[in-house]
Amino acid sequence: MEGEIRNRVAENESLVVFDLEDYFPPVGVKTLDLSPLAANGIIRESEARDFISRLNPDEYADAVVAVQLDADTIIPQWIWPMAAAQLAEDALYIGAGSEADVLSQYYAQRLSRLDWSAFAYKKVLLKGCGQYPVPPSAYVQAAMHLRLSAQKLMYGEACSNVPIYRG
Protein backbone atom coordinates (compact mmCIF):
# COMPACT_ATOMS: atom_id res chain seq x y z
CA MET A 1 0.00 0.00 0.00
CA GLU A 2 1.52 3.28 -1.08
CA GLY A 3 1.81 5.92 1.61
CA GLU A 4 1.41 3.35 4.38
CA ILE A 5 3.32 4.22 7.53
CA ARG A 6 5.74 1.44 8.42
CA ASN A 7 7.80 1.01 11.53
CA ARG A 8 11.11 0.09 9.93
CA VAL A 9 12.82 -0.09 13.30
CA ALA A 10 10.43 -2.83 14.45
CA GLU A 11 10.89 -4.62 11.13
CA ASN A 12 14.68 -4.56 11.43
CA GLU A 13 15.45 -8.08 12.66
CA SER A 14 19.18 -7.43 12.80
CA LEU A 15 18.73 -4.80 15.53
CA VAL A 16 18.52 -6.22 19.05
CA VAL A 17 17.49 -3.98 21.94
CA PHE A 18 19.14 -4.61 25.31
CA ASP A 19 17.12 -2.91 28.03
CA LEU A 20 18.68 -2.79 31.50
CA GLU A 21 15.25 -2.05 32.96
CA ASP A 22 14.33 -5.66 32.17
CA TYR A 23 16.64 -6.59 35.06
CA PHE A 24 15.43 -3.97 37.53
CA PRO A 25 14.18 -5.65 40.72
CA PRO A 26 10.40 -6.22 40.58
CA VAL A 27 9.72 -4.37 43.84
CA GLY A 28 12.74 -2.06 43.74
CA VAL A 29 15.28 -1.47 46.48
CA LYS A 30 14.35 -1.67 50.15
CA THR A 31 16.47 -0.53 53.06
CA LEU A 32 17.06 -2.53 56.22
CA ASP A 33 18.38 0.00 58.71
CA LEU A 34 20.14 -1.67 61.62
CA SER A 35 20.96 1.64 63.33
CA PRO A 36 18.28 1.19 66.03
CA LEU A 37 20.40 -1.68 67.35
CA ALA A 38 23.33 0.60 68.09
CA ALA A 39 22.68 1.92 71.59
CA ASN A 40 25.58 4.27 72.35
CA GLY A 41 27.24 3.22 69.08
CA ILE A 42 27.62 -0.43 70.06
CA ILE A 43 25.67 -3.44 68.79
CA ARG A 44 25.06 -6.27 71.22
CA GLU A 45 24.69 -9.77 69.83
CA SER A 46 21.60 -10.78 71.83
CA GLU A 47 19.68 -7.65 70.83
CA ALA A 48 20.76 -8.04 67.21
CA ARG A 49 19.64 -11.68 67.09
CA ASP A 50 16.25 -10.74 68.54
CA PHE A 51 15.78 -7.81 66.13
CA ILE A 52 16.80 -9.82 63.08
CA SER A 53 14.72 -12.86 64.04
CA ARG A 54 11.64 -10.60 64.15
CA LEU A 55 12.16 -9.36 60.58
CA ASN A 56 9.41 -10.45 58.23
CA PRO A 57 11.17 -11.88 55.15
CA ASP A 58 7.96 -11.45 53.11
CA GLU A 59 8.43 -7.66 53.33
CA TYR A 60 11.66 -8.05 51.35
CA ALA A 61 10.43 -10.62 48.80
CA ASP A 62 11.77 -10.01 45.28
CA ALA A 63 13.56 -6.85 46.44
CA VAL A 64 17.14 -5.76 46.39
CA VAL A 65 17.89 -5.10 50.07
CA ALA A 66 20.39 -2.47 51.22
CA VAL A 67 21.50 -3.26 54.77
CA GLN A 68 22.66 -0.07 56.46
CA LEU A 69 24.27 1.09 59.68
CA ASP A 70 25.42 4.52 60.86
CA ALA A 71 29.09 5.18 60.25
CA ASP A 72 29.52 6.17 63.91
CA THR A 73 28.66 2.65 65.05
CA ILE A 74 31.19 0.04 66.07
CA ILE A 75 30.16 -2.57 63.52
CA PRO A 76 30.72 -6.23 64.30
CA GLN A 77 31.31 -8.07 61.03
CA TRP A 78 28.88 -10.86 61.97
CA ILE A 79 25.92 -8.47 61.65
CA TRP A 80 26.00 -8.51 57.82
CA PRO A 81 25.77 -12.30 57.32
CA MET A 82 23.24 -12.56 60.16
CA ALA A 83 20.90 -10.11 58.41
CA ALA A 84 21.52 -11.71 55.00
CA ALA A 85 20.77 -15.21 56.29
CA GLN A 86 17.39 -14.07 57.62
CA LEU A 87 16.31 -12.61 54.26
CA ALA A 88 18.17 -14.87 51.81
CA GLU A 89 15.23 -17.08 50.82
CA ASP A 90 12.98 -14.19 49.82
CA ALA A 91 15.15 -11.26 48.75
CA LEU A 92 16.42 -11.02 45.19
CA TYR A 93 19.79 -9.64 46.34
CA ILE A 94 21.21 -8.43 49.66
CA GLY A 95 24.12 -6.04 50.03
CA ALA A 96 25.65 -3.67 52.56
CA GLY A 97 25.67 0.04 51.89
CA SER A 98 23.54 2.76 50.36
CA GLU A 99 20.63 1.90 48.09
CA ALA A 100 22.57 3.20 45.08
CA ASP A 101 25.69 1.17 45.93
CA VAL A 102 23.73 -2.02 46.53
CA LEU A 103 21.74 -1.58 43.32
CA SER A 104 25.06 -1.26 41.46
CA GLN A 105 26.31 -4.45 43.14
CA TYR A 106 23.12 -6.25 42.14
CA TYR A 107 23.43 -5.21 38.50
CA ALA A 108 27.11 -6.22 38.40
CA GLN A 109 26.23 -9.68 39.69
CA ARG A 110 23.15 -10.04 37.48
CA LEU A 111 24.93 -8.97 34.31
CA SER A 112 27.95 -11.18 35.00
CA ARG A 113 25.65 -14.21 34.92
CA LEU A 114 24.04 -13.49 31.54
CA ASP A 115 24.82 -15.48 28.41
CA TRP A 116 26.14 -12.73 26.16
CA SER A 117 26.62 -15.08 23.20
CA ALA A 118 23.05 -14.31 22.12
CA PHE A 119 24.35 -10.90 20.99
CA ALA A 120 27.24 -12.26 18.92
CA TYR A 121 27.56 -10.53 15.55
CA LYS A 122 24.37 -8.53 16.10
CA LYS A 123 23.65 -4.82 16.02
CA VAL A 124 22.73 -4.02 19.61
CA LEU A 125 20.97 -0.97 20.94
CA LEU A 126 21.68 -0.40 24.64
CA LYS A 127 18.40 1.25 25.55
CA GLY A 128 18.46 4.46 27.55
CA CYS A 129 15.86 6.90 28.84
CA GLY A 130 13.79 4.65 31.07
CA GLN A 131 11.57 5.06 34.07
CA TYR A 132 13.76 3.25 36.64
CA PRO A 133 16.97 4.54 38.24
CA VAL A 134 19.37 2.13 36.53
CA PRO A 135 22.84 3.00 37.86
CA PRO A 136 25.52 4.27 35.46
CA SER A 137 27.72 1.34 36.47
CA ALA A 138 25.15 -1.03 34.92
CA TYR A 139 25.55 0.72 31.57
CA VAL A 140 29.33 0.37 31.92
CA GLN A 141 29.03 -3.35 32.66
CA ALA A 142 26.56 -3.95 29.83
CA ALA A 143 28.74 -2.05 27.34
CA MET A 144 31.79 -4.01 28.44
CA HIS A 145 30.05 -7.34 27.82
CA LEU A 146 28.32 -6.27 24.61
CA ARG A 147 31.55 -4.84 23.16
CA LEU A 148 33.05 -8.34 23.32
CA SER A 149 30.25 -9.96 21.33
CA ALA A 150 28.21 -7.46 19.32
CA GLN A 151 29.01 -6.42 15.77
CA LYS A 152 27.80 -2.90 16.50
CA LEU A 153 26.81 -1.21 19.76
CA MET A 154 24.64 1.89 20.02
CA TYR A 155 23.11 3.74 22.96
CA GLY A 156 19.71 5.44 23.14
CA GLU A 157 16.51 4.76 21.26
CA ALA A 158 16.12 3.24 17.82
CA CYS A 159 14.97 6.57 16.40
CA SER A 160 17.84 8.50 17.99
CA ASN A 161 21.01 6.75 19.05
CA VAL A 162 24.70 7.34 19.62
CA PRO A 163 27.13 4.87 18.03
CA ILE A 164 29.40 3.37 20.69
CA TYR A 165 31.30 0.62 18.89
CA ARG A 166 31.51 -0.83 15.41
CA GLY A 167 33.46 -4.05 14.81
FILOLUM-97684 format. One record per residue (C-alpha): x, y, z. Coordinates in steps of 0.2 Angstrom, whole numbers, padded with zeros to 4 digits, always signed. Layout:
! residues N
XYZ ...
END
This chain:
! residues 167
+0000+0000+0000 +0008+0016-0005 +0009+0030+0008 +0007+0017+0022 +0017+0021+0038 +0029+0007+0042 +0039+0005+0058 +0056+0000+0050 +0064+0000+0066 +0052-0014+0072 +0054-0023+0056 +0073-0023+0057 +0077-0040+0063 +0096-0037+0064 +0094-0024+0078 +0093-0031+0095 +0087-0020+0110 +0096-0023+0127 +0086-0015+0140 +0093-0014+0158 +0076-0010+0165 +0072-0028+0161 +0083-0033+0175 +0077-0020+0188 +0071-0028+0204 +0052-0031+0203 +0049-0022+0219 +0064-0010+0219 +0076-0007+0232 +0072-0008+0251 +0082-0003+0265 +0085-0013+0281 +0092+0000+0294 +0101-0008+0308 +0105+0008+0317 +0091+0006+0330 +0102-0008+0337 +0117+0003+0340 +0113+0010+0358 +0128+0021+0362 +0136+0016+0345 +0138-0002+0350 +0128-0017+0344 +0125-0031+0356 +0123-0049+0349 +0108-0054+0359 +0098-0038+0354 +0104-0040+0336 +0098-0058+0335 +0081-0054+0343 +0079-0039+0331 +0084-0049+0315 +0074-0064+0320 +0058-0053+0321 +0061-0047+0303 +0047-0052+0291 +0056-0059+0276 +0040-0057+0266 +0042-0038+0267 +0058-0040+0257 +0052-0053+0244 +0059-0050+0226 +0068-0034+0232 +0086-0029+0232 +0089-0026+0250 +0102-0012+0256 +0107-0016+0274 +0113+0000+0282 +0121+0005+0298 +0127+0023+0304 +0145+0026+0301 +0148+0031+0320 +0143+0013+0325 +0156+0000+0330 +0151-0013+0318 +0154-0031+0322 +0157-0040+0305 +0144-0054+0310 +0130-0042+0308 +0130-0043+0289 +0129-0061+0287 +0116-0063+0301 +0104-0051+0292 +0108-0059+0275 +0104-0076+0281 +0087-0070+0288 +0082-0063+0271 +0091-0074+0259 +0076-0085+0254 +0065-0071+0249 +0076-0056+0244 +0082-0055+0226 +0099-0048+0232 +0106-0042+0248 +0121-0030+0250 +0128-0018+0263 +0128+0000+0259 +0118+0014+0252 +0103+0009+0240 +0113+0016+0225 +0128+0006+0230 +0119-0010+0233 +0109-0008+0217 +0125-0006+0207 +0132-0022+0216 +0116-0031+0211 +0117-0026+0193 +0136-0031+0192 +0131-0048+0198 +0116-0050+0187 +0125-0045+0172 +0140-0056+0175 +0128-0071+0175 +0120-0067+0158 +0124-0077+0142 +0131-0064+0131 +0133-0075+0116 +0115-0072+0111 +0122-0055+0105 +0136-0061+0095 +0138-0053+0078 +0122-0043+0080 +0118-0024+0080 +0114-0020+0098 +0105-0005+0105 +0108-0002+0123 +0092+0006+0128 +0092+0022+0138 +0079+0034+0144 +0069+0023+0155 +0058+0025+0170 +0069+0016+0183 +0085+0023+0191 +0097+0011+0183 +0114+0015+0189 +0128+0021+0177 +0139+0007+0182 +0126-0005+0175 +0128+0004+0158 +0147+0002+0160 +0145-0017+0163 +0133-0020+0149 +0144-0010+0137 +0159-0020+0142 +0150-0037+0139 +0142-0031+0123 +0158-0024+0116 +0165-0042+0117 +0151-0050+0107 +0141-0037+0097 +0145-0032+0079 +0139-0014+0083 +0134-0006+0099 +0123+0009+0100 +0116+0019+0115 +0099+0027+0116 +0083+0024+0106 +0081+0016+0089 +0075+0033+0082 +0089+0043+0090 +0105+0034+0095 +0123+0037+0098 +0136+0024+0090 +0147+0017+0103 +0157+0003+0094 +0158-0004+0077 +0167-0020+0074 
END
